[in-house]
Amino acid sequence: MIGQPPPARPVYVGAGRDAVFGFLHEPASRGASDTAVILCPPWGWDEVASYRSRRAWAEHLAATGCTTLRFDFPGTGDSAGDPTDPDLLGAWTGAVHNAVRWLRTTTGCRRVALVGLGVGGLAAGQAVAQGAPVDDLVLWATPTRGRTLIRELRAFASLQADRHDGGPETAPSPAPDWMEAGGFVLTNETLGALESLALDRGPSGQLRRALLLERDGIPVDPRLQQHLEAAGVGVTVAAGDGWAAMASEIERSEPPAAVFATVSAWLMQAARAAELVDAPVRTAAGDLELTVDGIAIRESTVSLDVNGVQLFGVLSEPSGIRQPDRCAVFLNAGAVRRIGPNRLWVEAARRSAARGIPAFRVDLEGIGDADGDGRVFADVRQFYRPEAGLQVRSIVDHLETRGLGRQVTLIGLCSGAYWAFRTAQLDDRVSAAILFNPRALLWDSHLRTRRQARTLRKARDPLTWGRLIRGDIPLRRIASVLRAGVRHAVWVATARTAKPMPALVAALDVLGERGTRIVLAFADDEELRTELDEEGLLERLDRWPNLQLALLPGADHTVRPIAAQDRVHQLLDAEIGRFPGAIRQPSDQNVDP
């Protein structure tokens, strides 16, 4: 280690549709190493779940002396582009080329190493084969041939479709030109391009060394090792434990410390001690110019300090005249970073800016690129800690100082929906709150216990026993419910029963009197929707003309079905269209609940 590196700097590399957003992590001393590293991310849920771990990896590499760039591929994350763009694989490969050239010209590093993860390894390998000036290549969880990846994705997509089928309303067109896996889309063109890749058949370009990592005990493909060795590349094979722990559950993502150490040690074997000119790094573009629906918009990054905690966000604005004092704010969906579930917030924020309404998507403490320990979210109660509410109100304060926040629409899913609703109660600058699948509108420490006890009461239902016999209810959930039953019995014996519904009615009355617009959008099988229905609250909606109830197709909390995502966009477009002066679109007319 060479000391504490400076904070990472957000950068945009490239321009237009193929521009990528990333963070540059520089070492404390630029004379520590002549190696620059580019982290090429995986795709889909693997990319989302591993985000904080990849951030930790970049920080680790910078601490060992390697200038490190981590970025989002075009059509993913905060980068430009759309997953349905033509030649998307070409854009990914081109992004690697551009990143390599940019690092070489801006840092003075003599060696460049690519660390390819999952699909990112395929793009990295393709860039090497096409002559990108890369010295070292690390591959982890990357299949040798693209058809292996596509086969796995198709199997996962089929399994998911069976599990989350919401009936005819969620069915795609008879001959879709895309595949959805985990809520993320690949077009048939992109699938075909990936399927044709074979890392064990192409040229190795200027590559000198390769480190091939096993994946949680799954051995490295010998065909790739033999191909590289035959091309004169020095190949090292090493253990690669920790992929599943890093990429499976976002709230419990564990940085693979052993892999970090293995890769750093391997990189240092070829690193030369500094004869570098300690010149400042030239920063890439500070913002991103895009065209959305034929209208120019601009995106820029925002860091703000809230009580010593650095939050991070991306602001989308129209390049021309915008409506003053109005802004849409997209809050984290659970522990998902600012891009939102299935990248919905990126798409919606850009559409909002194209209609003249600025939009800010932001990371709260411990999420994405904000400060804080994300491991605390393994305990779901941490999503509802009061600090988050203070941060949301501070964000509104910040936007108001920029002339953006006198009228704010807050948008969230899950815990983000809770904080949108809670902030709307406390802050009259919130003119609307759009709530997708909230777990709760009022929070108390006994909420989970009551719900699990309610599930326990359902055990007397023959339908529940049928689900148990079929294996639809995991054994670990049964054990959790039984434990909750014990806790609930103790709680009932020692505490007064909470009455959340009267408190909710009172909150809705306050918002109704103020005229704050509330949209409640639920997928099938959402617990809160069931509770509101059983309490008779849904039958009394005419009491609050400011409240709209909407239904989302399917039974998935994170709105993975494409029909559900389309419905989310429809609702958001309609709400943005309600702003006076917003550029109206045909979708504004379709606002039925």
N, C-alpha and C positions, 0 to 999 in steps of 0.2 A: 504494500500500500504506500501511496506517496502523499497522503494528506487528504483533507476534505475538499472535494471538487466544488467549484462554484455551482449555483443553481442552474438547472437546464434552461435553455432558451428555446422558445417556440419559433419555428421557421417554416416558411413555405418554399419549396424547391420546385422550380418549373413554373409554367404558366398555363392558363386556360383549362381545358377539360382534363388534361393529364397532370396538372399540378398536384403535388402531394404535401400534406401537412405532417410535421414531425417535431421532435425535440432534439436539440444538439446538446450532448453532455460532454463537457470539456474537462480534462484533468486539471488538478491544481497547478501542475508544472508541465508546460508543453514540451519540456526537454526530457520527459520521463520515458517516452516511447515514440517510435516512428510508425506505429500501427494505428490505423483508423478502422472502426468496426461499424457495420451496418446491420441492424437487426431487421430481418425480413419476416413479417408477422404471419401467423396462420390465418385461416379464413373462418367466418361465421362465428358460431358460439365459442370455439376454441380461441379465437381472437379476442372476443369480449371478456371471457372468463380469465384469460391470462394477462390482461392489460397491466394490472398493478405489478404482477411478477416481472413482466418485461421492463417496466419502469425500474424496478429494483435491480434487474440485470444490467441495464444501461448505467445506473449509478455505480454498481460494482465494477464494471469495466473501466469507467472513468477514474474510479479510485485506484485502479491498478495501473493507470497511465495511458489508457487507450481513449482517444477521442471517439465518441460513439453517437451514431444517429439512429433513432428509432422513428418509424414513420408508418402512416396508413397508406395502403395501396389505393390507386384511383378507384372510385366507386365504392370505397369503404371508409369508415370512420369519418374524420373531419376533412378528408381530401376532396378534391373536385371529382366530378364524374358521377355516373349512375351505374348500378349493377347491370342495367340492360343496355349499356353502351356497346356499339360494335367493337370488335377486336379488343376486348377487355384484357385478355392475356397479353396481347402486344403492349397495352398500356402498362400493365404490371411489369413486364420485362423492361420496357423503356424507362419506367420509374427507377429500377435498379441501376440501369446505365447512367441516368442523370445523377442519381445520388452518388455513385462512384466518382464520376467526373467532378461533381461539385465538391466532394470531400477532398479530392486530390488538389484541386486548385485553390481551395480556401484554407486548408490546414497545413499544407506542406508535408503531409505524411507520405512516406515512401512506400508503405505497404497498406493495402486495403484488404480487409477480411469480411466476407459475408457470413452471417449466421442465419441459415434458413430454417424456419420452423413450419412443419406441415406443408400446406400449399405454398407458403413463402419460400420453401426450399426448392420447389419446382420452378418458380419464377427465377430464383437466384441461379439455379443450375442452367436454365435456358439463357440467362444473360451471360453467364460464363461461356457457354457454347457459342454465343454470337459475338464473342470477342471483347466483352467488358474487361477492362484492365484490373482484374482481381487476382491477388496472390494466394489467398487462403480461403477455403470454403468449409464451413461447419454445417452439417445436416443433422437435424433431429426430428424424428417422427415424420420424415418425408419419404413417401413411397418412391421406389425407383421408377415406376411407370405410372403415368397418369390414369390409366384405365383401372388400376387398383383403387386409387382414390375415388374415382367416379362410381365404381361398384359399391364401395362402402357408403358413399353419400346416398346413392339410390336406395340401398337397403334401409338406411336410417330414415330417409324421407318416407318410404312406404310404411315403416313401423310407426312413425309419427302420425301419418295420415289415419291409420287405423285407430290409434289411441285418442286422437283429438278430433275425430270426425264429429262435426256439429250438424250433420244432415245435409240435405240438398243445397241449403243456402251457402255452405262453405265449399262446395265442389267447384273446381276450376273448370274452364272451358274444356270441351271434349278433347281437343288436341292442343294443349298449352305448349308454348314455345319456350318454356322455362321449367326449372325444377326448384322447388322450395325445400330447404333442409334447415330445421331449427329456426325458421322464420326468415332465413336469408335466401336470396334468389340467385341462381346461375342460369343464364339463357342457354338454349340448346347449342348456339354457336360457341359459347365459352366452354360448355361441357365437351363439345367435340374437340376444341383446341387443347384442352387439358388432357383429354383421353389420348391424344396423339403423342404426347410427350413421353420420352424414354431416356432417362439420364444415363443409361448404360449403353447408349448407341451413338450419342452425339460427340462432337469434338470437345476437348477440355480447355481450349483457348490458351490463355497465359497462366493457367492455374499451376501453382507449385506444390501446394500441400492441401490435404483434405482430412478433416476429422469427422468420422462417421460414428454417431452415437446410437446405441441401442435404445429401444423405447420400452421402459419398464420391463426389461428382461426379454423382449422380442429381439432376436438377433438381427444384425445388419444384413442386408441382401448381398450375398457373395457376388452376384453378377455385377453390381455397381463397384464393389471393391476391386474386382479383377479388371474391369474396364479402365478404371482410373490408374491402376498400377501399370497396365499395359501401355498407357499413354505417358508414362514417366512421372506421374504424380505421386508424391510421398503420402501414403495413406496410413492413418492411425485409427484404430477401432477402440472405442471405450464404452464403459457402462453409461447408461442414460436413464437413471431412475428418477421418477418424480413428474413425468408428463401428466399423468392422470390427476395427481394432487394439484398441479398448476392450472390445468385447463378444464376441469370438470364442473366445479361449483364456484361461482364468482365470490360468494361470501367467505368461502373457506380455501381460496386459492393460496397455495403454499409455494413461495419461491424455491426452486430446486437448487439449494446451496451447493450440493455436491457437483452438479453440472456446471454451475458458475465457476467453481474452483478448477474443474477439469479443463474447461474451455480457456480460462485465463492462463493457466499453466502452459497449455499447448501453444497459445498465441505468443507467450513470452519466450518460448524456445527460439523463435525466429526474429524477435524484436532486437533492434540495434539501439544502443544508448545514443543519446542525442548529439547530433551535430546540426540541429534544426535552428533556423532563424526564428526567434521568438516574436514573430509578427502577429498582429491581431487578426483574428478570423473575420473574414468579410461575411456579414449577415445576408442571408437570402431575403427575399421580399418580406416586408412586415405585414402585408395583408394579401388577400386573394381576390382577384376580380373574376366574376363569373357571369354567365348569362342564363337566366332561368325564365322559361316561357317567353323568350325574346326580350327580356328586360334585364338590364345590367344591375348587378348587385355587388356589394363588397363585404368581405368577411375579415375581421381582425380579432386578435386575441386580447383578453382582459384578465389581469391579475389584480385581486383586491384583498386587502388585509382586514380581517374581522377579528378583533381581540387577539392579535398575534398569530392568527391562522391564515395562511395564504390560500384563498380560493382561486379557481381558474375557470374561465369560460370563453366562449366564442360568440361574438356579436355579428349578426347578419343585418345589413342595412341596404336600403336602395341607394344606388349611386347618384340618382337625381334627387328630386324633391321628395321628402318624406312627410308624413303626418306628425306634427310636433306633439310631444308629451304623451305618446302612446307607444306601448311596447308589449310584446308577448315574451314571457319568461318560461322556459322549459326546465323543470326540476328533475333531478335524478330519479330513475325508475328503480327503486331499491338500490343495489350497489352497482348498477350499470352506469358507466360514465356518461358524460353529457350527450353522446350521440343518441341516447334513448333506446328503447327496445327495438331491435332489428333495424337500427339506424333511422327510425321514424322521426326523431326530433331534428336530425340534420335536414331531411327532406322537407319537413314542415316549416322549419325556420327559414329556409331559403325561399320557399313559396310565399311565406309571409312578407319577407323583404321585397320580393318581386311585386307585391301588391301595395307597397308603400309603407308597410308597418315593420319597424325594426323588431328583431327577435334575438333573445339572449338565451343560450343554452349553457348551463353552469354545473360545475362539480362542487358539492358540499364536502365538508371535512371528511377525510378518510376515503374518498371516492375519486377515481380517475386521476387527475393531476393536481388535486388539492392536497395540502398538507394533511397529516394525520395517519393513524394506524387503522388500515382497513380490516385488520383481523378481528376487530371488535364486533363486526357485523355477523359473525358466526352466531351471536346472540341477537335474535330478531328485535328484541326490545331496544337495542341501540339505535335503530332507525328512527325511534320516536323520542329520543332524548331532547330536552329543551334547547340545547345549543343549536340544533339544526334550525329551529324556528327563529332564533335570534339571527342566524346567518341569512335566512331568507329575507327577513325584514331589512337587514343591512344591504342586501343586494338591491332591494327596491330603493333604498336611500341612495345608493351609488348611481343607479339609473336616473333617478330624479336630478341629481347634480349634473348629469350629462344632458339634461333636457329630454329624457326619454321616459320617465317613470311617473308622471302625474296620473296617468290612467294605465293600469297594468292588468293584463290577463295572465294568470298563473295556470300552468298546465303540468300535470303529473300523472304518473301511474304508480300504483301500490303506495309505498310510503311517500312518494312525491305528491300523490293525490291528497294524502292526509295533510301534508304541510301547505299545499295550495288552499285547502279548505280552512285550515286553522289560521293561516295568515289573512285570508279573506275576512274572518271574524274580527281580527284585531286591527286591520289596517284599511281605512276607507279609500286608499288609493287603488286597491284591488277592485276593479270593476267587474271581473268575471273570474271564475275558477272552473277549469275543465278537468274533471276527475275520471280517470280510467281505472277501473278495477281496484278501487281503494279497499284495503283490508279493514280499515276503520276510519270513521269520521271523528270519533271521540276516542281517546286512548286512556286506558288505565291499566295498572299492572296485573289485573286479574282477567283481562280480556281473553288471553289464550287459554287460561284454565277453564273459564266458562265454556269456551267453544269446544275444547277437548272433552269436557264433561257432557256437553250436548251430544257429541259424537258417541260417547259411551252409552248414553240412553238409547241411541239408535241401534245398539247391539241387540236389542230385543226384537228388532224388525227382521222378518224372514228374508227380505231382500238383501239386508246386510250380510246375513250368513251365506247367501248365494254368492255375493261378491267375494267373500272370504274363501269359499271353496274353489272358485274359479281362479284365485290368485290375484284378483284385482286390488286387494288391500295388502300392502307389504307388511310383513311380520313386525318390522321395526316400528311401523305406525301403530300397530295394535298395542305393542309394549308401551309406546309413548302415551296412548290414550288411557291405558290402565293406570299408569303412573299419575296421569292428570286426574283420574277419578279419585285417587287417594288424596291428592292435593286439594281437589275441589271439596271433598268431604271435610277436610281440616279447615279450609277457608270458610265454608258455610257455618261451621261450629264456632268460629272465632271472629267473624266480621259481618257487618251488616250488608245485605245483598245490595249490589249497585243497581241503579236504575238508569241505564244509559239512554233509553229512548226519550224520556221526558227532557233530558238535557239536550238531546239532538233536536227535538222539536223547538226548544227555546232558541237554539243557535240558528236554526232555519228561519225562525220568526224574525230574529234580528237582521239577518241577511235580506229577508224579504222586505222588511220595512226600509232598509237602505237601498233596495233595488239592485243588489249585487247578483249578477247572473250566475247560476250554478248549473252545470251539465254533469249529470251522473251517468256514466256509461259502463255497463256490466256485460261481461261474457257469461255464458251458461255456467252454473254450478259455483258461482262466487258466493262465499259465505255471507258477506254483508248484505248482498241482494236478498238472499233467503231470509235473513233475520228481519230486514225491513219489511218484507212481504208478510212474514209470520206475525209481526207486530201491527200489521194493518196500516203501516205508514204509506205504502205505495198506493193505497186506496184513497189517500187524502191529499194527493199532490195538487189538487186545485186550490188548496190553501195557500200555496206558494207559486204564484204565476211566474216568478223569476226562475223557477227550477224546471229543468227538462230532464226526463229519463230517456236514455237511449240504450239499445241492445246491440251487442257486438256478436257477430256470427262465431260459432264454435265455442269450445269449452276450455280455452287456454288462457291462463292468467297473463302471460306476456304477449298476447295477441300475435302468435306466430302464423295462424292461417292467413293466407293472402287476402281473403274476403274480409277478415277482421281488420287487417291493416288498411285496406281500402276504405272501410267504414270510419276508421280513426281519421284518415285524411279528409274524408267528406265532412265530418263533424268539425275538424279544425278549420278547414277552409270556410265553412259557414260562419264560424265564430269570428274569424279574422275579418270576414266580409261585413260583419255587423259594425265594425269601427267606422265612424263617419269619415268619408273621404277615401276609404280603402278602394283599390281597384277591384271591381266586382267581376266575378267569373260565373259561368253557368252553374257550377256546383253549389253556389250560394243558395240556389233556389230549392235544393233538395235537402231540407233540414228536418224532415219528419223524424220523430223519435223511434 
